[in-house]
Structure formats: C-alpha cells, structure tokens
Amino acid sequence: MVPLGWIGGVVGLILATAISLYANTLIAKLHEFGGKRHIRYRDLAGFIYGKKMYRVTWGLQYVNLFMINCGFIILAGSALKAVYVLFRDDSLMKLPHFIAIAGVVCAIFAIGIPHLSALGIWLGVSTILSIIYIIVAIVLSAKDGVNKPERDYNIQGSSINKLFTITGAAANLVFAFNTGMLPEIQATVKQPVVKNMMKALYFQFTVGVLPMYAVTFIGYWAYGSSTSTYLLNSVSGPVWVKALANISAFLQSVISLHIFASPTYEYMDTKYGVKGSPLAMKNLLFRTVARGSYIAVSTLLSALLPFLGDFMSLTGAISTFPLTFILANHMYLVAMNDELSLVQKLWHWLNVCFFGLMSLAAAIAAVRLISVDSKNFHVFADV
C-alpha cells in the first residue's frame, strides 16, 4: 500500500486476487491430466514438457520456496526484536542477532518434525496464532487511526524512484497470494480432487482474503506512508498485548517456514534414501545435518540482507511470476491445445507475454531496491 497509495493499492490487491485465483484454477484443473495424479509441480511440468522442464520447474520452485523461507526468518527475527524492544530498548541486540535466534528455533523445529503430515496439532496452533495476530493488528491499528492526527498518504520519492517501487510492489502483490506449490497441497485433497480443490480455491480467494484485506487497509489507513514493513512496529497499545501478538507472529513464522520448506526436505530425504523410523539415530543425524545446513544458509542470507519488502519483490519477480502465471498459462495451453478456441489460445499467449515482461521489469526493480537499501543500511543492517 505504501508505494502504491490508496487507489493503486486497493485496485492492485483486487486484481492480484482475481488473477491469482484464475492462474491457480488452471493448475488445479491439470492435476489429473493424462489420467494420473501429479502431486508435485515439477511432476506436472515434466509430464507435459519432458525431463528438462522438470528440472527447470524444480529450480524455479526451489528458488521460490527458499526466498519465501528467508522472508519468514526475517519476519520471525523482526517479531523477536519487537518483543525485546518492548521490555529492554537498549540497542545491545540488533536485528541480525534475532534473525540468528529465529534460525536456530526453525532448525530445531525442522529436525523435530520429520515430515509434513507430522505437523498434526501444530496446524491448529498455527490457526490460533494467526487469529491472535489479526485481531491485535486490526484493533490496535484502528485505535491509533481514530486517535492519530491527519496522515500522509502520498507516494514518497522522486519520479524514477516511484517507478521502481511501484513495479516492485506489483511483485509483492502476487507474492502475497501464491506459493508455487499448489499441486503439493492438492495431493492431500480427497476425491473428487479437482472439484474439491476448486471449492477450496474459491473459498480462499473470497472469504480467506478478507482478514488480509482488513489488516492491510486498516493498517495503511492508520499510519499512511509512515507504515512500517512489519505492521506491529507501528502500533501502540498495552505492552502485554503487543508482546502476545509479536510472539504469535514469531511462532507462526516458524511453523509456516516448515510447511514451505517441506518440498525441499522431502527431496533431500528421497535423494539420500532416508527410510525407517524418524527417531532412528541415522535419520535424526541426517535431518540435523541436511535441514540444519539448509536453515543455516537461509538464516545467513536473511541476516545479510534483512529487507523484507525487497525480498518479497525479488521472490515475486524471479519465481512467483514464472511459476504461477507464465508456466500455468503455457502448461494449460499445451495440455488443452486441441480443446481451446483460437481466441482462448490468444488469451493464454497474451498472459504468457504480459507476465513475462512483468517478471523482467519487477526483477530489475527488486535488484535496484536491494542495491539502494544495501547502500543506505549496509549488510547485516538493523532495520
């Protein structure tokens, strides 16, 4: 909202919701293409295009998930820092320290939860944590908005800076709605798979987006162009309430990271033939080394360049755009070629070309934003 303003932000969020729903329905409809279930995104791409595209898709998906996980580590570190500042604002500990602590917690959680289905009760905990954050963020932002003097909603910066930040914000919008792992999620859906997944998508992109809309719009209304990237840094209210919300955000980030890192963990387990009891010493040591190393690299990069908004822009540009929009439209075009009219084929080609250009422009904008922020704040910045 900050780089887009009221009109651009509202229209952009609604458009991003609509096009994300459309693109995800294309992927969902291909889940049983060719008479077999495709439980991984790369499996679907490999089935349609061949082995080379299987590897390319896995590379894009890996980058997407890796960058998402870096974002979660930055978010977890920001939440921990916010708790620290509430009780001891002495600047002895900086954001990179809290990112490192978050990385250790994420690694311990990854080692203790061997596979996605073992999350069990943690999914319920995750829902409760999300509700806590949403309620606190909305209530405290609304209270501040009522009591706060007039806000500035103007888009900041020079004309060239506005151009780059608006382009980067477009990538942020698509990043907010897409994961690049819809087939993996759909693999857990009961029969009829496609019909049930479509119901889930329609629910998610209508009712499911309302809490995000509420937090986004109320937060921007309350603080205007001064809104922090991490909203809870802007709110005022009882210390214990803010601490509860920040701890909820921290724990939710840990759980969410594990979900999005699961395809990578599953790949490593399969590649190195991990079998038997998860508690077997051999398997426990493997998870410690493999997953611990993955989290360590993610944590190092997160601490090195802890610019959450910029990471979201870059992720949207180099992986979310290609995976969710370019690849989805082209795969559907190739798979359903004989059943599509000329107008439908032209429509999908238009989407491929448009989102290809958007991906390139957003990538350039994101790299520039990271470069500028790195010069302004230096690496391992305390932002």
C-alpha positions as CSV (number, residue, x, y, z in Angstrom):
1,M,0.0,0.0,0.0
2,V,2.8,2.5,0.9
3,P,4.4,2.5,-2.6
4,L,1.0,2.3,-4.4
5,G,-1.3,4.6,-2.4
6,W,-5.0,4.2,-1.9
7,I,-6.1,3.8,-5.5
8,G,-3.2,1.7,-6.7
9,G,-3.1,-0.4,-3.6
10,V,-6.8,-1.2,-3.5
11,V,-7.1,-1.9,-7.2
12,G,-3.8,-3.8,-7.2
13,L,-4.9,-6.1,-4.4
14,I,-8.2,-6.8,-6.0
15,L,-6.6,-7.5,-9.4
16,A,-3.9,-9.6,-7.8
17,T,-6.6,-11.7,-6.1
18,A,-8.5,-12.2,-9.3
19,I,-5.6,-13.2,-11.5
20,S,-4.1,-15.4,-8.8
21,L,-7.4,-17.2,-8.5
22,Y,-7.5,-17.6,-12.2
23,A,-4.0,-18.9,-12.5
24,N,-4.3,-21.4,-9.7
25,T,-7.6,-22.8,-11.1
26,L,-5.6,-23.6,-14.3
27,I,-3.1,-25.6,-12.3
28,A,-5.8,-27.3,-10.3
29,K,-7.6,-28.4,-13.5
30,L,-4.5,-30.1,-14.7
31,H,-4.0,-32.2,-11.5
32,E,-5.2,-35.4,-13.2
33,F,-4.2,-34.5,-16.7
34,G,-3.3,-37.6,-18.8
35,G,-5.1,-40.0,-16.4
36,K,-2.7,-39.7,-13.5
37,R,-2.3,-37.5,-10.4
38,H,0.5,-35.1,-10.4
39,I,1.4,-34.5,-6.8
40,R,4.3,-32.2,-7.4
41,Y,4.5,-29.0,-9.5
42,R,7.7,-30.3,-11.2
43,D,6.0,-33.7,-11.9
44,L,3.2,-31.9,-13.8
45,A,5.6,-29.8,-15.8
46,G,7.8,-32.9,-16.6
47,F,4.7,-34.8,-17.7
48,I,3.7,-32.0,-20.1
49,Y,7.1,-30.8,-21.4
50,G,9.7,-33.5,-20.6
51,K,12.6,-34.1,-18.2
52,K,14.4,-30.8,-19.0
53,M,11.4,-28.7,-17.9
54,Y,11.0,-31.0,-14.8
55,R,14.5,-29.7,-13.7
56,V,13.8,-26.1,-14.7
57,T,10.5,-26.1,-12.8
58,W,12.1,-27.6,-9.7
59,G,14.8,-25.0,-9.9
60,L,12.2,-22.2,-10.0
61,Q,10.2,-23.8,-7.2
62,Y,13.3,-24.3,-5.1
63,V,14.2,-20.6,-5.5
64,N,10.6,-19.5,-4.7
65,L,10.4,-21.6,-1.6
66,F,13.9,-20.7,-0.5
67,M,13.1,-17.0,-0.8
68,I,9.8,-17.4,1.0
69,N,11.6,-19.1,3.8
70,C,14.2,-16.3,4.0
71,G,11.2,-13.9,4.3
72,F,9.8,-16.0,7.2
73,I,13.1,-15.9,9.0
74,I,13.3,-12.1,8.6
75,L,9.7,-11.9,9.9
76,A,10.5,-14.1,12.8
77,G,13.6,-12.1,13.7
78,S,11.6,-8.8,13.4
79,A,8.9,-10.2,15.7
80,L,11.6,-11.2,18.3
81,K,13.3,-7.9,18.1
82,A,9.9,-6.2,18.6
83,V,9.4,-8.2,21.8
84,Y,12.9,-7.3,23.0
85,V,12.3,-3.6,22.4
86,L,9.1,-3.6,24.4
87,F,11.0,-4.7,27.6
88,R,14.6,-3.5,27.0
89,D,15.2,-0.9,24.4
90,D,19.0,-0.6,24.9
91,S,20.1,-1.4,21.3
92,L,22.6,-4.0,22.6
93,M,21.0,-6.7,20.4
94,K,20.4,-5.9,16.7
95,L,18.0,-7.5,14.1
96,P,20.7,-9.9,12.8
97,H,21.0,-11.3,16.3
98,F,17.3,-12.0,16.4
99,I,17.4,-13.5,12.9
100,A,20.1,-15.9,14.1
101,I,18.0,-16.9,17.1
102,A,15.0,-17.4,14.8
103,G,17.1,-19.6,12.5
104,V,18.1,-21.8,15.4
105,V,14.5,-22.3,16.5
106,C,13.4,-23.0,12.9
107,A,16.2,-25.6,12.7
108,I,15.2,-27.3,15.9
109,F,11.6,-27.4,14.7
110,A,12.6,-28.9,11.3
111,I,14.6,-31.6,13.0
112,G,11.8,-32.5,15.4
113,I,9.1,-32.6,12.8
114,P,10.2,-35.3,10.3
115,H,7.6,-34.8,7.6
116,L,4.6,-32.5,6.7
117,S,2.0,-35.0,7.9
118,A,3.6,-35.0,11.4
119,L,2.6,-31.4,11.9
120,G,-0.7,-32.5,13.3
121,I,-1.7,-30.3,16.2
122,W,0.7,-27.6,15.1
123,L,-1.7,-26.7,12.2
124,G,-4.3,-25.9,14.8
125,V,-1.8,-23.9,16.8
126,S,-0.9,-22.1,13.6
127,T,-4.5,-21.1,13.1
128,I,-4.9,-19.8,16.6
129,L,-1.6,-17.8,16.3
130,S,-2.9,-16.2,13.0
131,I,-6.2,-15.2,14.6
132,I,-4.3,-13.6,17.6
133,Y,-2.1,-11.5,15.2
134,I,-5.0,-10.5,13.0
135,I,-7.2,-9.3,15.9
136,V,-4.4,-7.4,17.7
137,A,-3.2,-5.8,14.5
138,I,-6.7,-4.7,13.5
139,V,-7.8,-3.5,16.9
140,L,-4.6,-1.5,17.8
141,S,-4.3,0.0,14.3
142,A,-8.0,1.0,14.3
143,K,-7.5,2.6,17.8
144,D,-4.4,4.5,16.6
145,G,-6.2,5.6,13.4
146,V,-9.0,7.1,15.4
147,N,-6.7,9.0,17.7
148,K,-3.9,9.9,15.3
149,P,-3.8,13.3,13.6
150,E,-4.0,13.6,9.8
151,R,-1.9,11.1,7.9
152,D,0.2,11.5,4.8
153,Y,-0.9,9.1,2.0
154,N,1.3,10.5,-0.7
155,I,3.7,8.1,-2.5
156,Q,7.2,9.2,-1.4
157,G,10.3,9.6,-3.6
158,S,11.3,11.0,-7.0
159,S,9.6,10.1,-10.2
160,I,12.2,7.4,-11.0
161,N,12.1,6.0,-7.5
162,K,8.3,5.8,-7.6
163,L,8.5,3.9,-10.9
164,F,10.8,1.3,-9.4
165,T,8.9,1.0,-6.1
166,I,5.6,0.7,-7.9
167,T,7.0,-2.1,-10.2
168,G,8.4,-3.9,-7.2
169,A,5.1,-3.5,-5.3
170,A,3.4,-5.4,-8.2
171,A,5.6,-8.4,-7.5
172,N,4.8,-8.1,-3.8
173,L,1.1,-8.3,-4.6
174,V,1.4,-11.6,-6.5
175,F,3.8,-12.9,-3.9
176,A,1.2,-12.4,-1.2
177,F,-1.3,-14.8,-2.8
178,N,0.8,-17.5,-4.3
179,T,3.1,-20.3,-3.1
180,G,4.2,-22.2,-6.2
181,M,3.3,-25.5,-4.6
182,L,-0.4,-25.9,-5.4
183,P,-0.1,-29.5,-6.7
184,E,1.7,-30.5,-3.4
185,I,-1.2,-29.1,-1.5
186,Q,-3.7,-30.6,-3.8
187,A,-2.1,-34.0,-3.3
188,T,-3.7,-34.1,0.2
189,V,-7.2,-33.4,-1.1
190,K,-9.7,-36.2,-1.1
191,Q,-11.7,-37.3,-4.2
192,P,-13.0,-35.8,-6.4
193,V,-9.7,-33.9,-6.3
194,V,-10.2,-31.2,-8.9
195,K,-13.8,-30.4,-7.7
196,N,-12.8,-30.1,-4.1
197,M,-9.7,-28.1,-4.9
198,M,-11.7,-25.6,-6.9
199,K,-14.0,-25.2,-3.9
200,A,-11.0,-24.6,-1.7
201,L,-9.6,-22.0,-4.1
202,Y,-12.9,-20.1,-4.4
203,F,-13.2,-20.0,-0.6
204,Q,-9.6,-18.9,-0.1
205,F,-9.7,-16.1,-2.7
206,T,-13.1,-14.8,-1.4
207,V,-13.6,-15.4,2.3
208,G,-10.0,-16.3,3.0
209,V,-8.5,-13.0,1.8
210,L,-10.8,-10.8,4.0
211,P,-8.5,-10.9,7.1
212,M,-5.5,-9.9,5.0
213,Y,-7.5,-7.1,3.4
214,A,-8.6,-5.9,6.8
215,V,-5.1,-5.8,8.2
216,T,-3.7,-4.2,5.1
217,F,-6.3,-1.4,4.6
218,I,-6.8,-0.6,8.3
219,G,-3.0,-0.5,8.9
220,Y,-2.5,1.8,6.0
221,W,-5.4,4.0,7.0
222,A,-4.0,4.3,10.5
223,Y,-0.4,5.2,9.6
224,G,-0.3,6.3,6.0
225,S,3.1,6.4,4.2
226,S,4.9,6.0,7.5
227,T,3.6,2.4,8.0
228,S,6.3,0.0,8.9
229,T,7.0,-3.0,6.7
230,Y,6.3,-5.0,9.9
231,L,3.0,-3.5,11.0
232,L,3.3,-4.3,14.7
233,N,6.3,-1.9,14.8
234,S,3.8,0.9,14.1
235,V,1.1,0.1,16.6
236,S,0.7,1.5,20.1
237,G,-1.1,-0.2,23.0
238,P,-0.7,-2.3,26.1
239,V,2.8,-3.9,26.3
240,W,1.4,-7.4,27.0
241,V,-1.0,-7.3,24.1
242,K,1.8,-6.2,21.7
243,A,4.1,-8.9,23.2
244,L,1.4,-11.6,22.7
245,A,0.9,-10.5,19.0
246,N,4.7,-10.5,18.3
247,I,5.2,-13.9,19.9
248,S,2.3,-15.2,17.9
249,A,3.9,-13.8,14.7
250,F,7.3,-15.4,15.6
251,L,5.8,-18.8,16.3
252,Q,3.6,-18.7,13.2
253,S,6.6,-17.8,11.1
254,V,8.5,-20.9,12.4
255,I,5.5,-23.2,11.6
256,S,5.0,-21.6,8.2
257,L,8.6,-21.9,7.2
258,H,8.5,-25.6,7.9
259,I,5.5,-26.0,5.6
260,F,7.2,-24.2,2.8
261,A,10.5,-25.9,3.3
262,S,8.9,-29.4,3.3
263,P,9.2,-29.9,-0.5
264,T,13.0,-29.3,-0.1
265,Y,13.2,-31.6,2.9
266,E,11.2,-34.3,1.0
267,Y,13.6,-34.0,-1.9
268,M,16.6,-34.4,0.3
269,D,15.1,-37.4,2.1
270,T,14.2,-39.1,-1.2
271,K,17.5,-38.4,-2.9
272,Y,19.5,-39.8,0.0
273,G,17.2,-42.8,0.6
274,V,16.0,-41.9,4.1
275,K,13.9,-44.8,5.4
276,G,12.7,-46.3,8.6
277,S,11.8,-44.7,11.9
278,P,12.2,-40.9,12.1
279,L,13.7,-41.4,15.5
280,A,16.4,-43.8,14.3
281,M,19.8,-42.2,15.1
282,K,20.9,-42.3,11.4
283,N,17.8,-40.4,10.3
284,L,18.0,-38.0,13.2
285,L,21.6,-37.2,12.3
286,F,20.7,-36.8,8.7
287,R,17.9,-34.3,9.4
288,T,20.3,-32.4,11.8
289,V,22.9,-32.0,9.1
290,A,20.8,-31.6,6.0
291,R,18.0,-29.4,7.4
292,G,20.3,-27.6,9.7
293,S,22.5,-26.7,6.8
294,Y,19.6,-25.5,4.7
295,I,18.3,-23.3,7.6
296,A,21.8,-22.0,8.3
297,V,22.3,-20.8,4.7
298,S,18.8,-19.3,4.7
299,T,19.5,-17.5,8.0
300,L,22.8,-16.2,6.9
301,L,21.3,-14.6,3.8
302,S,18.4,-13.2,5.8
303,A,20.7,-11.6,8.3
304,L,23.0,-10.3,5.5
305,L,20.1,-8.5,3.7
306,P,17.2,-8.2,6.1
307,F,15.0,-6.1,3.8
308,L,11.6,-8.0,4.0
309,G,9.8,-5.9,1.4
310,D,12.7,-6.2,-1.1
311,F,12.8,-10.0,-0.6
312,M,9.1,-10.2,-1.4
313,S,9.6,-8.2,-4.6
314,L,12.5,-10.3,-5.7
315,T,10.7,-13.5,-5.0
316,G,7.6,-12.4,-6.8
317,A,9.7,-11.4,-9.8
318,I,12.1,-14.3,-10.3
319,S,9.9,-17.2,-9.2
320,T,6.3,-16.4,-8.4
321,F,5.5,-14.7,-11.7
322,P,7.1,-17.5,-13.8
323,L,5.6,-20.4,-11.7
324,T,2.2,-19.1,-11.1
325,F,1.3,-17.1,-14.2
326,I,3.7,-17.8,-17.1
327,L,4.1,-21.5,-16.6
328,A,0.4,-22.0,-15.6
329,N,-0.9,-20.4,-18.7
330,H,1.5,-22.1,-21.0
331,M,1.1,-25.5,-19.5
332,Y,-2.7,-25.2,-19.8
333,L,-2.2,-24.0,-23.4
334,V,-0.1,-27.0,-24.3
335,A,-2.1,-29.6,-22.4
336,M,-5.5,-28.4,-23.6
337,N,-4.5,-27.2,-27.0
338,D,-6.9,-29.3,-29.0
339,E,-9.9,-28.2,-26.9
340,L,-9.2,-24.4,-27.0
341,S,-10.6,-22.0,-29.5
342,L,-8.3,-19.5,-31.3
343,V,-9.5,-16.7,-29.0
344,Q,-8.7,-18.8,-25.9
345,K,-5.2,-19.7,-27.3
346,L,-4.5,-16.0,-28.0
347,W,-5.7,-15.1,-24.5
348,H,-3.2,-17.5,-22.9
349,W,-0.4,-16.4,-25.1
350,L,-1.2,-12.8,-24.1
351,N,-0.9,-13.8,-20.5
352,V,2.4,-15.5,-21.1
353,C,3.9,-12.5,-22.8
354,F,2.5,-9.9,-20.4
355,F,3.6,-11.7,-17.2
356,G,7.0,-12.4,-18.8
357,L,7.5,-8.7,-19.3
358,M,6.2,-8.0,-15.8
359,S,8.6,-10.6,-14.3
360,L,11.6,-9.0,-16.1
361,A,10.6,-5.4,-15.0
362,A,9.9,-6.5,-11.4
363,A,13.2,-8.3,-11.2
364,I,15.1,-5.2,-12.3
365,A,13.2,-3.1,-9.8
366,A,13.8,-5.5,-7.0
367,V,17.5,-5.7,-7.6
368,R,17.7,-2.0,-7.7
369,L,15.7,-1.7,-4.4
370,I,18.0,-4.2,-2.7
371,S,21.1,-2.4,-4.0
372,V,19.8,1.0,-2.8
373,D,18.8,-0.4,0.6
374,S,22.2,-2.1,1.0
375,K,24.0,1.2,0.4
376,N,21.7,3.1,2.8
377,F,21.8,0.5,5.6
378,H,24.8,-1.7,4.9
379,V,24.8,-5.5,5.2
380,F,23.7,-7.1,8.5
381,A,21.6,-3.9,8.9
382,D,19.5,-3.3,12.0
383,V,16.3,-2.2,10.2
